[in-house]
């Protein structure tokens, strides 16, 4: 493997591959590595020979579970690429990857078009402002339809698709594409090797010119510079089109759409060219913003430009333990770090030494002496950094915004089968939670059981299997349970709590008066105390105490959400008041106030999309209703379009507690002819009879 050297920032692309499960992300990544000469044999998902799906569980299950980073060279540019999972249970891996990427390629199945998880990852990319290209894959499959897939991008994602290619042939006869910008044909041989460039086939010439004219008209309507040229000449030159497409992509006002078949190695090289032409380099991205630490003059925030000479600033987005040691994956936003340098983790206040810098090719690594702005590397040395931690120059401390961490939805009780392994299990679970923030480990205060929580059944299965394989601990696992929450429906006002404690030493005194109000999700705290009756530092301590009280609610010991606490009054003692006393007062005051509030139980719900034959839809609807599902939409299949062949799609929101075992039930009800996908859709109140069962059980 050839090491990738440090290059000019304009010749670097940091991008991710995003898609619904089975849309072909990993196969596309493999073909990119093959096309760029990074590997000399094409890996196959079904054979378990891919570079990025290197984990044993990924190869056994045939899906991507862990985001994997690779680098390759194309046309004098370095492409740092992250292959992300497509299954909804691992969406947190996608979230952390998107936080550090400059661009992305969204892959869509040419038959299915936009699928539920396609929408989820698209929204995640929107949240982080990541420009995208679209690649409609699997055009060699029966029923593939580029126009229908593009229509689903427009209708379901609200994007403006700009199609720059036209397929040559369809299904098994798909052999290449027409490049609408240069009006030329690209054809691949039967083995999917090198492609030949030639004139547009006669039977497609009129269609190619029509689509080129449509592309010019659409671009002119979106881009002022292109509009000026279009009004003057009624056409756009290739150079104007390329410039406009790049600027529209960077502004996220449109998405360039390409097509091909990754499995047959058709359309890969033009996609790589489009990545270089349209997606941003680190130099094209605005300076990263963070919060300056210990600098009152920078209270509005600190910026770090993508400049190797700026103070070193990097964000950790992945932590894993390998035979090489504990690897911390970094996106370097600014500055330069050398092997042996000391860096600061401002979140912990620790100074860490960078012992090694590694350029990563999935599970293989090569040594590097330094990393500069724009690089994605792994480092060995930091002991306390976790996903979301900032590492920076000790002399210029700054904290970057961490990726959003999803709230665990499903829990299982776990215990070691051998009592002698109890300590090893605790260590293994702690390491898992350190590497994956979407996993949570706690001890049930009533039963004493260890409870592992995650995003779904598959997420927890993978975590438990990792404990067995990597740590050699045999584990017994309980039945999955959903994670309920308690929320305030009706609050209370003027709740008073006096915390007075005298035990022979320094006393504790805190007097607080709080209001508790309902809030649409989450927790908020405010202080309206005037006249200095409760100093600001004590008010912050009250907030910390309130947050402590959120861990267990009075209904059933579930975490509390959906409330706003307002500190309205209080009193202090000249000697006995302290932050500790006010934190305790805040905790006890909120616990007491919650008992006086009207609370409701919330349960997680999922948006379920079922694709079933028309003659099975009635049974599917009846079953969803029996599971307390609320049908939100249904779409009949159309001949030749998405969902063709006498099928329909039914979408419903269903309580997660009712979905355990749904896959087997759906197969049985439809004789194996229906499929479904599910994605988290927030929480909703539990009906009173069901809540009574949950709380009584």
C-alpha positions in Angstrom: 0.0 0.0 0.0 1.4 3.4 -1.0 1.4 6.0 1.7 -0.6 9.2 0.8 1.6 12.2 1.4 0.5 15.6 2.6 -0.7 17.8 -0.3 -2.1 21.2 -0.9 -5.5 21.7 0.8 -7.2 22.3 -2.6 -6.3 18.8 -3.7 -7.9 17.0 -0.8 -11.5 15.7 -0.6 -13.0 14.4 2.7 -16.2 12.6 1.8 -18.5 9.9 3.1 -20.6 7.3 1.3 -24.2 7.4 2.6 -27.2 5.2 1.8 -30.0 2.9 3.0 -28.8 -0.6 3.8 -28.1 -2.7 0.7 -28.0 0.2 -1.7 -24.4 -0.6 -2.6 -22.3 1.7 -0.5 -19.6 -0.8 0.4 -19.5 -2.2 -3.2 -19.1 1.3 -4.5 -16.2 2.0 -2.0 -14.5 -1.2 -3.2 -14.8 -0.2 -6.8 -13.4 3.3 -6.0 -10.4 1.6 -4.3 -9.9 -0.6 -7.3 -10.3 2.2 -9.9 -7.7 4.3 -8.1 -5.2 1.5 -7.9 -5.4 1.3 -4.1 -6.3 -2.4 -4.3 -5.6 -4.8 -7.1 -8.5 -7.1 -6.6 -12.1 -6.2 -6.3 -13.6 -7.2 -2.9 -17.2 -8.6 -2.8 -19.6 -8.1 0.1 -21.2 -11.6 -0.5 -17.8 -13.2 -0.4 -16.6 -11.3 2.8 -13.6 -10.0 1.0 -14.2 -6.2 1.2 -11.6 -3.8 2.5 -13.9 -1.6 4.6 -16.2 -4.4 6.0 -13.2 -6.0 7.7 -14.8 -6.8 11.1 -15.8 -10.5 11.5 -19.4 -9.5 12.3 -19.7 -7.3 9.2 -18.6 -10.2 7.1 -20.9 -12.7 8.8 -23.9 -10.4 8.5 -23.1 -8.9 5.1 -23.7 -5.3 6.3 -21.6 -2.4 7.3 -21.7 -1.9 11.1 -18.7 0.4 11.8 -17.6 3.4 9.8 -14.3 2.7 8.1 -11.9 5.2 6.7 -9.7 4.7 3.6 -7.6 7.0 1.4 -6.8 6.9 -2.3 -5.3 9.0 -5.1 -7.2 10.2 -8.1 -6.0 12.6 -10.8 -3.5 14.2 -8.4 -5.9 14.5 -5.5 -6.1 12.7 -2.2 -9.6 11.3 -1.4 -10.2 10.5 2.3 -13.3 8.4 2.2 -15.5 7.0 5.0 -17.8 4.1 4.3 -20.8 4.5 6.7 -23.4 2.0 7.9 -26.8 2.0 6.3 -28.8 0.2 9.0 -30.8 2.5 11.2 -29.4 0.9 14.4 -26.0 2.4 13.5 -27.1 5.9 12.5 -24.9 7.3 15.3 -21.9 6.1 13.4 -23.1 8.1 10.4 -23.8 11.1 12.6 -20.2 11.2 13.9 -18.8 10.7 10.4 -20.9 13.5 8.9 -19.7 15.9 11.6 -16.1 15.7 10.2 -16.7 15.4 6.5 -16.7 18.1 3.9 -18.9 16.3 1.3 -20.7 13.1 0.6 -22.0 10.8 -2.1 -25.5 9.6 -1.4 -26.2 6.2 -3.1 -29.7 5.2 -4.2 -31.0 1.9 -5.4 -32.0 2.3 -9.0 -35.1 0.1 -8.4 -36.2 1.3 -4.9 -35.1 5.0 -5.2 -35.2 6.9 -1.9 -35.8 4.5 1.0 -36.5 5.3 4.6 -32.9 5.3 5.8 -31.9 7.3 2.7 -34.1 10.1 4.1 -32.6 9.8 7.5 -29.0 10.1 6.4 -30.0 12.9 4.0 -31.5 14.9 7.0 -28.3 14.2 9.0 -26.2 15.6 6.2 -28.6 18.7 6.1 -28.0 19.2 9.8 -24.3 19.5 9.3 -24.5 21.4 6.0 -22.7 18.7 4.0 -22.8 19.2 0.2 -23.7 16.0 -1.7 -23.7 14.2 -5.0 -26.2 11.5 -5.8 -25.3 8.2 -7.4 -28.2 6.1 -8.7 -26.8 2.6 -8.4 -27.8 -0.9 -9.7 -29.1 0.3 -13.1 -28.3 -3.3 -14.3 -31.1 -4.7 -12.1 -34.5 -5.7 -13.4 -36.9 -2.8 -12.9 -34.2 -0.1 -12.5 -35.4 3.3 -13.6 -33.2 6.4 -13.4 -36.1 8.8 -13.9 -38.2 7.3 -11.2 -35.3 7.3 -8.8 -34.6 11.0 -9.6 -38.3 11.8 -9.1 -38.1 10.2 -5.6 -35.1 12.4 -4.8 -37.1 15.5 -5.8 -40.3 14.4 -4.1 -39.2 12.7 -0.9 -36.0 14.7 -0.1 -37.1 18.1 -1.4 -33.9 18.4 -3.4 -33.3 19.9 -6.8 -31.7 17.1 -8.9 -29.5 18.0 -11.8 -29.0 14.9 -13.9 -25.7 15.0 -15.8 -25.8 11.5 -17.3 -28.2 9.3 -19.4 -28.0 5.5 -19.2 -27.0 3.5 -22.3 -29.2 0.4 -22.3 -31.2 -0.9 -19.4 -31.2 -3.8 -16.9 -28.8 -6.5 -18.2 -28.2 -4.4 -21.4 -26.9 -1.5 -19.3 -23.4 -0.9 -20.7 -22.5 2.8 -20.1 -23.7 6.4 -19.8 -24.0 9.5 -22.0 -22.1 12.4 -20.5 -24.6 15.3 -21.0 -22.0 18.0 -20.3 -19.6 16.9 -23.0 -22.2 15.0 -25.1 -20.1 11.9 -25.4 -20.7 8.2 -24.6 -18.8 6.2 -22.0 -19.0 2.5 -22.5 -17.4 -0.3 -20.3 -16.5 -3.7 -21.4 -18.2 -6.8 -20.2 -15.6 -7.3 -17.4 -16.2 -3.7 -16.1 -12.6 -2.7 -16.8 -11.5 0.3 -18.8 -14.1 2.4 -20.6 -14.1 3.7 -24.1 -15.2 7.2 -25.1 -17.1 7.7 -28.3 -20.0 9.7 -29.9 -23.5 9.5 -28.5 -25.4 6.6 -30.1 -27.8 7.6 -32.9 -30.8 6.3 -31.0 -30.0 8.4 -28.0 -28.8 11.6 -29.7 -32.1 13.4 -29.7 -32.9 12.4 -26.1 -29.4 13.5 -25.0 -29.8 16.9 -26.6 -33.2 17.3 -25.0 -31.9 16.5 -21.6 -28.9 18.7 -22.0 -31.3 21.6 -22.9 -33.4 20.8 -19.8 -30.2 20.8 -17.6 -29.1 24.2 -19.0 -32.5 25.7 -18.4 -32.7 24.4 -14.8 -29.2 25.6 -14.0 -29.9 29.0 -15.5 -33.0 29.3 -13.3 -30.8 28.7 -10.2 -27.5 30.4 -10.9 -27.3 34.1 -11.7 -24.1 33.9 -13.7 -25.5 31.0 -15.8 -28.7 32.9 -16.3 -26.9 35.9 -17.8 -25.1 33.7 -20.4 -28.3 31.8 -21.1 -30.3 34.9 -21.8 -27.6 36.1 -24.2 -27.1 32.9 -26.1 -30.0 30.6 -25.2 -27.4 28.0 -24.2 -24.6 27.3 -21.7 -21.0 26.3 -22.4 -19.5 23.3 -20.7 -17.2 25.6 -18.6 -20.2 27.6 -17.4 -22.2 24.5 -16.6 -19.3 23.0 -14.6 -18.7 26.2 -12.6 -22.4 26.6 -11.9 -22.9 23.0 -10.9 -20.0 23.3 -8.4 -21.3 26.5 -6.9 -24.9 25.2 -6.6 -23.5 22.0 -5.0 -21.4 23.9 -2.5 -24.4 26.1 -1.6 -26.5 23.0 -1.3 -29.1 24.5 -3.6 -29.1 21.5 -5.9 -27.6 18.0 -6.1 -25.7 16.6 -9.2 -27.0 13.1 -10.1 -24.9 10.5 -11.7 -25.7 6.8 -12.4 -24.1 3.4 -12.9 -23.6 -0.1 -11.5 -21.0 -0.4 -8.8 -21.2 -4.2 -8.9 -20.4 -4.3 -12.6 -17.8 -1.5 -12.2 -19.7 0.9 -14.5 -19.8 4.6 -13.8 -17.1 4.7 -11.1 -14.5 6.9 -12.9 -17.0 9.6 -13.9 -18.2 9.7 -10.2 -14.6 10.2 -9.0 -14.2 13.0 -11.5 -17.4 14.6 -10.2 -16.2 14.4 -6.6 -13.1 16.4 -7.6 -15.1 18.8 -9.7 -18.1 19.6 -7.5 -17.4 18.6 -3.8 -15.5 21.0 -1.6 -11.9 20.8 -0.4 -11.0 21.7 3.2 -10.0 25.1 1.8 -13.5 25.7 0.5 -15.1 25.1 3.9 -15.7 28.0 6.3 -13.3 28.1 9.3 -14.5 25.8 12.1 -16.0 27.6 15.0 -15.6 26.6 18.7 -15.7 28.0 22.2 -12.5 29.5 23.4 -11.4 28.2 26.8 -10.1 30.6 29.4 -10.3 33.7 27.1 -13.0 36.2 28.3 -12.3 38.3 25.2 -13.4 35.4 22.9 -16.7 34.9 24.6 -18.4 35.0 21.2 -16.5 32.0 20.0 -13.2 31.2 18.3 -12.6 30.4 14.7 -9.9 28.1 13.3 -9.1 28.4 9.6 -8.0 25.4 7.6 -4.4 26.6 7.7 -1.4 24.4 8.6 0.2 27.4 10.4 -2.9 28.0 12.6 -3.0 26.6 16.2 -3.6 22.9 16.1 -7.3 22.0 16.4 -8.8 18.5 15.8 -12.0 16.7 16.6 -12.1 13.0 17.6 -15.0 11.2 15.9 -14.2 7.6 16.5 -12.3 5.6 19.2 -11.5 1.9 18.9 -9.1 -0.6 20.4 -7.0 -2.8 18.1 -3.9 -4.8 18.3 -2.1 -1.6 17.4 -3.4 0.0 20.6 -6.1 2.5 21.4 -6.8 4.4 18.2 -8.4 7.9 18.2 -9.6 9.0 14.8 -9.2 12.7 14.2 -10.3 15.2 11.7 -7.6 17.9 11.7 -9.3 21.3 11.1 -6.4 23.6 11.7 -2.7 23.6 12.3 -0.1 20.8 12.3 0.7 18.0 14.8 3.9 16.0 14.8 4.6 12.6 16.3 5.7 13.2 19.9 3.8 16.5 20.3 1.8 17.4 23.4 -1.9 18.3 22.8 -4.6 19.4 25.2 -8.0 17.7 25.7 -9.9 20.8 27.1 -12.9 18.6 28.0 -10.8 16.8 30.6 -8.1 19.3 31.1 -5.5 16.6 30.4 -2.4 17.1 28.3 -1.8 14.0 26.1 1.2 12.9 24.0 0.8 11.9 20.4 2.9 8.8 20.3 2.1 7.7 16.7 0.2 9.1 13.7 -1.4 6.6 11.4 -2.8 7.0 7.9 -5.7 4.5 7.8 -6.8 2.0 5.2 -9.6 0.3 7.1 -7.9 -2.2 9.3 -4.4 -1.5 7.9 -2.2 1.5 8.9 0.9 3.3 7.7 3.1 5.5 9.9 3.2 9.3 9.3 5.4 11.9 10.9 2.8 14.6 11.0 -0.8 15.5 10.2 -2.0 18.9 8.9 -5.2 20.8 8.4 -7.6 18.8 6.2 -6.2 15.4 7.2 -8.2 12.5 8.6 -5.9 10.3 10.6 -5.7 8.0 13.6 -3.4 8.7 16.5 -2.1 6.5 19.3 -1.4 8.1 22.7 -4.5 9.9 24.0 -6.0 7.9 26.9 -9.1 9.9 27.8 -10.3 11.3 24.4 -13.8 10.0 23.4 -15.9 10.5 20.3 -16.7 14.2 20.3 -13.6 15.3 22.2 -11.5 18.2 21.0 -7.7 18.0 20.9 -5.9 21.3 20.4 -2.7 23.2 21.0 -2.1 23.7 24.8 -1.4 27.4 24.2 -4.7 28.0 22.3 -7.4 25.9 23.9 -10.8 25.7 22.1 -13.7 23.3 22.3 -15.5 22.3 19.1 -19.1 21.3 18.9 -19.4 17.5 19.4 -21.6 15.4 17.2 -25.2 14.9 18.3 -25.5 11.6 20.2 -28.7 9.6 19.8 -30.7 8.6 22.8 -30.8 4.8 23.4 -34.2 3.3 22.6 -33.9 -0.4 23.6 -32.4 -2.0 26.7 -31.4 -5.6 27.7 -30.2 -7.0 31.0 -26.8 -8.7 30.7 -24.8 -10.8 33.1 -21.7 -13.0 32.9 -22.5 -16.7 32.8 -19.6 -17.4 35.1 -19.4 -15.3 38.3 -15.6 -15.1 37.9 -16.2 -13.1 34.7 -18.3 -10.4 36.3 -15.4 -8.0 36.6 -14.3 -8.6 33.0 -17.8 -8.0 31.8 -17.9 -4.7 33.5 -14.7 -3.7 31.9 -15.8 -4.8 28.5 -19.1 -2.9 28.7 -17.3 0.2 29.9 -15.0 0.0 26.9 -17.9 -0.5 24.5 -19.7 2.6 25.9 -16.4 4.6 25.6 -16.1 3.7 21.9 -19.8 4.1 21.0 -21.6 7.0 22.8 -25.0 5.7 21.6 -24.5 2.7 24.0 -25.2 3.2 27.7 -24.5 1.0 30.7 -26.2 1.3 34.0 -27.1 -0.7 37.1 -30.8 -1.2 37.8 -31.3 0.2 41.4 -34.1 -2.3 42.2 -32.8 -5.6 40.7 -29.0 -4.9 40.7 -28.9 -6.1 37.1 -26.5 -4.5 34.6 -28.6 -2.9 31.8 -27.2 -2.2 28.3 -29.1 0.3 26.2 -28.7 1.0 22.5 -30.5 2.1 19.3 -32.2 -1.2 18.5 -32.1 -5.0 18.8 -29.4 -5.4 16.1 -27.2 -2.7 17.8 -27.4 -4.6 21.1 -26.8 -8.0 19.4 -23.6 -6.6 17.8 -22.4 -5.2 21.1 -23.0 -8.4 23.0 -21.3 -10.5 20.3 -18.3 -8.1 20.5 -18.1 -8.8 24.2 -18.0 -12.5 23.5 -15.6 -12.4 20.6 -13.1 -9.8 21.6 -13.2 -10.1 25.4 -13.9 -13.8 25.7 -16.8 -13.3 28.2 -19.9 -15.6 27.8 -23.0 -13.4 28.4 -26.6 -14.2 29.3 -29.0 -11.6 27.8 -32.5 -10.8 28.9 -35.5 -10.0 26.8 -35.3 -6.5 25.1 -37.1 -3.7 26.8 -37.8 -0.2 25.5 -36.6 2.9 27.3 -39.5 4.8 28.7 -39.4 8.4 29.8 -41.5 10.4 32.3 -42.6 13.9 31.1 -44.4 16.7 32.9 -48.0 17.3 31.8 -49.0 19.8 34.4 -46.4 21.7 36.5 -46.3 23.3 39.9 -45.5 26.8 41.1 -43.7 28.2 44.1 -42.3 24.9 45.5 -40.1 25.7 48.5 -37.3 23.6 49.8 -34.9 24.4 52.6 -31.8 22.4 52.9 -30.3 22.7 56.3 -27.7 20.3 57.7 -25.6 20.5 60.8 -23.3 17.6 61.7 -20.7 19.1 64.0 -18.5 20.6 61.2 -19.3 23.3 58.6 -23.0 23.5 58.1 -25.0 23.4 54.9 -27.8 25.9 54.2 -29.7 26.5 51.0 -33.2 27.9 50.5 -34.8 27.7 47.0 -38.2 28.3 45.4 -38.8 26.8 42.0 -41.5 26.6 39.4 -41.8 23.5 37.2 -43.5 23.9 33.7 -44.1 21.5 30.8 -41.7 21.8 27.9 -41.8 20.2 24.5 -39.0 17.7 25.0 -35.7 18.1 26.8 -34.9 20.1 29.9 -34.4 23.9 30.4 -33.4 25.9 33.4 -33.7 29.6 34.1 -33.3 31.9 37.1 -35.4 35.0 37.7 -34.0 35.8 41.1 -33.2 39.5 41.6 -31.4 41.4 44.2 -28.6 38.9 44.6 -30.7 36.7 46.9 -29.1 33.7 45.1 -25.7 34.4 43.5 -25.1 33.2 40.0 -22.7 30.4 41.0 -25.4 29.1 43.4 -28.0 29.2 40.6 -25.7 27.1 38.4 -25.4 24.6 41.3 -29.2 24.5 41.6 -29.4 23.7 37.9 -26.8 20.9 38.3 -28.9 19.5 41.2 -32.0 19.5 39.0 -30.2 17.6 36.3 -29.2 15.0 38.9 -32.9 14.6 39.8 -33.8 13.9 36.2 -32.2 10.4 36.3 -35.2 8.8 38.1 -38.8 10.0 38.0 -41.5 9.3 40.5 -43.8 7.2 38.3 -41.5 4.2 37.6 -37.9 5.4 38.1 -37.6 6.3 34.4 -35.5 9.4 33.3 -37.6 12.6 33.2 -37.8 14.9 30.2 -40.1 17.6 28.9 -39.8 20.2 31.7 -38.6 23.7 32.4 -37.4 24.7 35.9 -37.4 28.3 36.9 -35.6 29.4 40.1 -37.8 32.2 41.3 -36.4 33.0 44.8 -34.1 31.8 47.5 -31.9 32.7 50.4 -28.4 32.1 51.6 -26.5 32.0 54.8 -23.3 34.0 55.3 -21.3 31.0 56.5 -23.1 27.8 55.7 -24.2 28.3 52.1 -22.1 26.7 49.4 -22.4 25.3 45.8 -22.6 21.8 47.4 -25.6 22.8 49.5 -27.4 24.5 46.7 -26.8 21.5 44.4 -28.4 19.2 47.0 -31.3 21.7 47.4 -31.9 21.7 43.7 -31.9 17.9 43.6 -34.3 17.5 46.5 -36.5 20.4 45.5 -37.1 19.0 42.0 -37.7 15.5 43.3 -40.4 16.8 45.6 -41.9 19.1 43.0 -42.2 16.2 40.5 -44.3 14.2 42.9 -46.7 17.1 43.0 -46.8 17.4 39.1 -49.0 15.5 36.8 -46.7 13.2 34.9 -47.2 11.1 31.8 -45.3 8.1 30.5 -43.6 8.4 27.1 -42.6 5.5 24.9 -40.3 5.5 21.8 -42.1 5.1 18.4 -40.7 4.1 15.0 -41.8 5.0 11.5 -42.4 1.7 9.8 -42.5 1.4 6.0 -43.9 -2.0 4.8 -43.6 -3.0 1.2 -46.1 -5.8 0.4 -48.0 -7.3 -2.5 -51.4 -5.7 -3.0 -53.3 -8.9 -1.8 -51.4 -8.7 1.5 -52.1 -5.1 2.4 -55.3 -5.7 4.3 -53.5 -8.2 6.6 -50.6 -5.8 7.1 -52.9 -2.9 8.0 -54.8 -5.1 10.5 -51.5 -6.3 12.1 -50.2 -2.7 12.4 -53.5 -1.7 14.0 -53.2 -4.5 16.5 -49.7 -3.2 17.4 -51.1 0.3 18.2 -49.8 1.6 14.9 -51.1 4.8 13.3 -51.1 4.6 9.5 -49.7 7.8 8.1 -49.7 7.0 4.4 -50.0 4.3 1.7 -48.8 4.3 -1.9 -49.8 1.8 -4.6 -47.2 0.6 -7.0 -47.2 1.8 -10.5 -46.4 -0.2 -13.6 -42.7 0.4 -14.5 -42.1 2.8 -11.5 -40.9 2.5 -8.0 -42.7 -0.3 -6.2 -43.9 -1.8 -9.5 -45.2 -5.3 -9.8 -48.5 -5.2 -7.9 -47.0 -3.9 -4.6 -47.9 -1.1 -2.2 -46.1 0.8 0.5 -47.7 1.4 3.9 -46.2 3.8 6.4 -47.2 3.9 10.0 -45.8 5.0 13.4 -45.7 2.1 15.8 -44.6 1.9 19.4 -41.2 0.3 19.5 -42.4 -2.1 22.2 -44.8 -3.6 19.7 -42.1 -4.2 17.1 -40.1 -7.0 18.8 -40.5 -10.0 16.6 -42.2 -8.1 13.9 -39.9 -9.4 11.1 -40.9 -13.0 11.7 -44.6 -12.1 12.1 -44.6 -10.1 8.8 -42.9 -13.0 7.0 -45.5 -15.4 8.3 -48.5 -13.2 7.5 -47.4 -12.5 3.9 -45.7 -15.8 3.2 -42.3 -14.1 3.1 -43.4 -11.7 0.3 -43.3 -8.4 2.3 -40.3 -6.4 3.7 -40.2 -3.5 6.1 -37.8 -0.8 7.4 -38.1 1.1 10.6 -36.5 4.3 11.9 -36.8 6.2 15.2 -39.6 8.8 15.2 -39.4 10.3 18.6 -41.7 9.5 21.6 -45.4 9.8 22.3 -47.6 9.4 25.4 -48.4 5.8 26.4 -52.2 5.2 26.6 -53.5 4.9 30.2 -54.2 1.2 30.1 -50.8 0.3 28.7 -49.1 2.7 31.1 -50.8 1.0 34.0 -49.4 -2.3 32.8 -45.9 -1.0 32.3 -45.8 0.7 35.7 -47.6 -2.2 37.4 -45.2 -4.7 35.8 
